[in-house]
Structure formats: structure tokens, C-alpha cells
Amino acid sequence: MRLLRPLFALCLFCLGANAVAQVTFEQPNEQVSGERLFDTCVFCHGLEAQGNDRRDGPALAGLPAWYIEQQMKNFRDGIRGTHPEDVPGKVMHFTRGLMRDDAHIARVSEYISGLEPGLPMAANAVGARPYIWDSPYAGLDPSITGDAEAGRQTYATTCALCHGADGSGNEALGAADLRYLSEIYLARQMLYFRDGVRGAHPQDVRGAQMAAMAKILTTDQAIADVIAYIQTL
């Protein structure tokens, strides 16, 4: 059963990618709306881009269009999501039909950025992750409890310069808005940055900056503390 679930999910993604390819490639002159392009994102990210942790899809609603565009281009160009441990990132490569050119990316990014942030995560009737992999980066040990007060100090000295005291991010520095990202997603990305799964590509300048800062968080407890504080912003 553990093997069937990921294979089934993989089939669904392939079908979704093919559907997008039909929309964008069969009618190349059609101006496909961002809302229509977003249809292929719903499976993982939810109808309102509110995210779905059980499908490893982060919340996207409310993220600025510039940040979404940059990350989609990174996935398209192989700058992000190619490391063997980044299984959710690899899934994004099935949506390359959506990311055929910068105009498509801009339209869907603009649509997503206009959706209401902070909605509850999408429910998953199956009740379990469709992606099950043996990886130390699937998440933090559930026995670790974050200390928001300890995380406040670390955030102020390590994160606030780029992401802002309120976690709203900074376009000039390429720093993401952290306020609506889930604990699971934040934990995984911090582990990725710290341990070289993300931010190691020579063209990922912003990612390299984040990787350097993440290495300051030498223990999983330190990561849990910072995330606990971010959740209060």
C-alpha cells in the first residue's frame, strides 16, 4: 500500500501536467487566464491556494506575485527541486506545461497573489500523505517542541533583516513572506537550506543567502524555536 499511494499520486500529476499542456500548447495564441492556469495547482495547493500539508503543498495565497514568479522559474529552469531528497520539489516539475513561458508564469502568479491568505488548510479525505519517502527532511521529529520566546531572539538576529520584523518579506532582498506558511513547510525548507538540499545551485543567488543563514540554526531544536515564533507573527 505504501508503494501504491505514491504511484497513484504520480499518475494524477502526470494527468494534470498533460491537461495543462493541452491548454497551453494546443492553442498557443490563446491568452489563457491565470485562474484557468491555476486549475493544475489545485490538487496540491487547494482551491483557494490555502495549502494542503497532507499533499505537501504549501499555502500560496497572499504571497507576492514576484516571489511566486521567481520560484516557478527556478523549478522550470532546474534551479530548484532537483535534489533527490526534495520529493515535493520534484513533483513541481510535472507542471512544466504551465510554466512554458514568462507570460504564463506571470498570469498565474498574479492570480494566486490576489487570493485571500490565511484560510484553513485544504482537507484531505484520504487522511494520509500520498507521498511517503524515506528522507530525513520529511519534517522535524514530532517530539521536539518549539519555544517561541527562544525563537524570538534567533529570529531578531538571524531572520528579521531580510524577512522583516513582522515576517512580511522584502522584494529587494528576495525574502519571502513567512506569515502564512505552515509549520511543516517551514521546517522542511529550513532543513533543506541548512543541509544543502535547497540553495546549492550556482544560479540560486537568493537561495544561497538563505542557506548561509540557515546554517546558523545548527540543531533541529533551534529550527523548531524559530518556527514557533514565526507562527505568532
N, C-alpha and C positions, 0 to 999 in steps of 0.2 A: 504493500500500500504506500510506503514511503517513496518508492520509486515511481509509482503511477501518478501521484499528485503532481510532481514537478513536470512530468512529461505531458500531462493534460494541460497544465498551465502554459507550457511551452507551445503546444498546439494552438491554444487560444491566442497567444501573442502573434504567432505566425499568421493566423487568420486576420487578426487586427491589422497587422502591417500590410497584408495584401489588400485589405479593404482601403486603407489609406492610399496605397499605390494606385489603385483603380481611380480613386477620386482625383489624385493629382497628376497622374501620368496619362490616363485615357483622354482627359480633356485639358491639355496643357495650357490653353489660353483662358480657361475659366478662372475668375477671381474667387477662389474658394474662401469662405468666411472663416475667421478664427474659431467661431463657435462650431462650425461643421468639422473643422480640422481637429478640434478638441475631442470629438467622439472617440477617437482611438486611445485617448488618455484615460477615459472614464474607468476602465477595468481596474487599474491600479490606484488612480488618484481620486476616484469618486466623482459623482455627477456635478458637484459644485467645487471640485478640486480641493475638497476638505481633507484629503488624505485617507489612507487605509493601511494601518500598520500591519494587518494580517496579510496584506499583499505587498508589503514592503514599499508602498507608495507614499512619499511624504506629502504633506499639505502644501499646495502651491498657491492657493487663493491669497491675494493680498501681497504676494511677493512682487517687487517692481519688475516691469517688463524687461528692463535692461539686464537684470540678473538672470531671468528665465532664458532670455535670448543667448546670453553667454554660455550658460550650462548646456543648452541644447546644441549649440555649435561645438562645444567641447565633446559631447557624445558623438555627434555626427563626424567630427574630424579625428576621432580616436584618441583625443587628449584625455578623456575621462571614460571610465567604465571598461577598460581593457584588462585590468589586473585580474588574475584568476580567482582571487578571493572576493572580488566585487561582483557577486552574483546578481544582486538587484541592478547594479550599473550595467551589466552585460545585457540585461533584459531591454534596456533602453535602446539598444542597437537594433532591435526589431522594429522600431518606429522610424527608421531612416527614410521611409517613403514620405512621412510627414515633414521631414527636415530636408527636403530636396533642394531648397534654396533659401536665401536670407529673407525673401519676401514672405514665404510661408511661415518661417520661424517668427518673424515679426508679428504677423497677424495673430497666430495662436498665442503668442506671449502677451500681446496687448489684451486679448480676450481674458486670459487667465488672471492677469493683474487686476482686472476690473471686478472679479468675483469677490463675494463677501468673505473676509477672513474670519478665523476663529470658530467656525461651525464644528459640531462634533464629528469625530472620525466616522467614515462610512462603515456601516455594519457589514459583516461577512457571515452569511447564513451557514457556511460550511463549518465555521468555528475553529479553524486551524490554518496555519500558514500553508499556502500552496508551494512555497519554496522552502525546502528543508535541505540544508547543506552543512557539511562538517567544516566549520570555519570558526576560528577564534574571534572573528569580527561580526558574528551574528548579533551580538549585544553584550552588555555588561552582565556579570554574574548577578543574578537576582537577589543574592544575599547581601549585596552592597547597598547601603542606604546613604543617599546623598545628604550632606549637611549644607543647607543653603547659606548659612552665615559664613562658613569657611569658604564656600564658593563665591560669596560676595567679594571677599578680599582678592581672590585669584582673578576674578572677572575684572575688577577695577585696575589691576596691574598688568593683566595679560590680554584681555579681550576688548575693553572699552575704547581703547584708542582707535580701533578700526570699526567696531560694530556699534559704538555709541554707548553712553551710559544707560540708555533705555533699550538697547538691543535692536534699534531700528535700521542699522546698517549705514553704509556710506558708499555711494556710487563711485566717487572719485578714487576710493581705495579698493573698489571691487568687493566690499564686505557685505554679506547677505544680511537681510532682516531675519533675526532669530526668534522673534516673538511668537510665531505660530507653528514652529516646527516641533514635532513630538519628541518626547524623551528618547524613545527607541531610535529615531532617525538621528538625533543629535549625537547620541552615544556612538552609534556606528560610524558616523562621519568623523568624529574626533579620533576614534581608534584608527580609522583609515588614514587620516592625516598624520597621526603620530607615528604609525608603523610603516609608512611608505606605500600603502595601497592606493592612496589618492594624493595628488600634488607632486608626484615624482616625474611626470612627463616634462621634458625640457621646454615645451611651449606653454605650460601651465604656470605662468608667472604668478598669478594671484594665488593659485593653489600651493605653490612653493612657499609663499609667505605664510599661509595658514599652517602648512606642515611644520615650518620652523617654530611657530608659536605653540603648536600642539605638543611638540616635543618637551616643552616645559612641564606639561602635565605627565609626569613620569609614572604615576600609578593610576589604576582604574578608579581608586577612591577619589583622587583629585578630579578626574573627569566627572564622576558622579556628583561631586560637590558643585562644580561649575554649572552642570545641567540643572541641578536642583535650584540654583539661584536664577538661572535664565527662565525657568518656569514661573518665577514670581514677577517677571517684568510685564 
